[in-house]
C-alpha cells in the first residue's frame, strides 16, 4: 500500500544549519498493516510523514501509494489517498462548526458537491450510530461546536473523520501526545478498534515505547533518517520495553534524555 524507495531529504543544504532528515530511506508497508514508528527527537519521524503527505518535497527517491507514483503530486491531490490525525487536537477539524457539520465535511471529502440539502436525516442517523460506538456520549451532542469538546473528544472525532472514507493510508502523527495518560489510552483503544474493523493500512508515530509495542503488528525504529530496526509478528508481540531499550543500546542510540523514557 505504501512504498518508499531511497528517499532523501535535507533541510538548509550547504549552510551551517544543514540537517539530513531522511537518508536514503526505503520502506514497504503492505495492505492492512498497522505500523508504529518510534525514534528520538530529530530521527526523521515527522519528516517521513510529511514526505508521504507531500508537505515536504523530497530531494530524491520515489513514493508510491497503492502502486500510484505520488512523488511529484502536490499535497492537495495526495489527500484523496490519505487520512491524517495531527498531534494538536485543534487541527483537522473546524472549531466553529458543529460536530455533525465536521462529519459531513469528512463524508463529502473528494466528492462532487451540489446545491442539495446540507445534512440529510439519514446521514444524521449514521453519524449518531458512529459516535455511539465511541462510547463518549457524543451521539447526543451533534449540534455542539467542535471547539467546545475536550482534547480527547476532539481527537477521537478527528480520528473518526479521517477513517470515514476508508483511506488508502491512515497517518497518525503522535495523535495522543497532547493528551493526559488516561485519555490517551482511551483514544488509542478506539484507534485500534477503528483500524482493525476497517482493515486500514496505518502508520502511527509515537514517542511512547509501551504504545509502540502494544499497538499495531509491526514496529520500526528510525535513527538519523534511516531505519535502525524493523520487527513484526510474534517478535514484536513478545517484545518488552527493556528489550527495546537494549536494541537502542546495540544501535548506539542514546535515549536517556528523550521523553520516550518518561513514557
C-alpha positions, 0 to 999 in steps of 0.5 A, a space after each residue: 500500500 505504501 512504498 518508499 524507495 531511497 528517499 532523501 531529504 535535507 533541510 538548509 543544504 550547504 549552510 551551517 544549519 544543514 540537517 539530513 532528515 531522511 537518508 536514503 530511506 526505503 520502506 514497504 508497508 503492505 495492505 492492512 498493516 498497522 505500523 508504529 514508528 518510534 525514534 528520538 527527537 530529530 530521527 526523521 519521524 515527522 519528516 517521513 510523514 510529511 514526505 508521504 503527505 507531500 508537505 515536504 518535497 523530497 530531494 530524491 527517491 520515489 513514493 508510491 501509494 497503492 502502486 500510484 507514483 505520488 512523488 511529484 503530486 502536490 499535497 492537495 491531490 495526495 489527500 484523496 489517498 490519505 487520512 491524517 490525525 495531527 498531534 494538536 487536537 485543534 487541527 483537522 477539524 473546524 472549531 466553529 462548526 458543529 460536530 455533525 457539520 465536521 462529519 459531513 465535511 469528512 463524508 463529502 471529502 473528494 466528492 462532487 458537491 451540489 446545491 442539495 440539502 446540507 445534512 440529510 436525516 439519514 446521514 444524521 442517523 449514521 453519524 449518531 450510530 458512529 459516535 455511539 460506538 465511541 462510547 463518549 456520549 457524543 451521539 447526543 451532542 451533534 449540534 455542539 461546536 467542535 471547539 467546545 469538546 475536550 482534547 480527547 473528544 476532539 481527537 477521537 472525532 478527528 480520528 473518526 473523520 479521517 477513517 470515514 472514507 476508508 483511506 488508502 493510508 491512515 497517518 497518525 502523527 503522535 495523535 495522543 501526545 497532547 493528551 493526559 495518560 488516561 485519555 490517551 489510552 482511551 483514544 488509542 483503544 478506539 484507534 485500534 478498534 477503528 483500524 482493525 474493523 476497517 482493515 486500514 493500512 496505518 502508520 502511527 508515530 509515537 514517542 511512547 515505547 509501551 504504545 509502540 509495542 502494544 499497538 499495531 503488528 509491526 514496529 520500526 525504529 528510525 535513527 538519523 533518517 534511516 531505519 535502525 530496526 524493523 520487527 513484526 509478528 510474534 517478535 514484536 508481540 513478545 517484545 518488552 520495553 527493556 528489550 527495546 531499550 537494549 536494541 537502542 543500546 546495540 544501535 548506539 542510540 542514546 535515549 536517556 534524555 528523550 521523553 520516550 523514557 518518561 513514557 
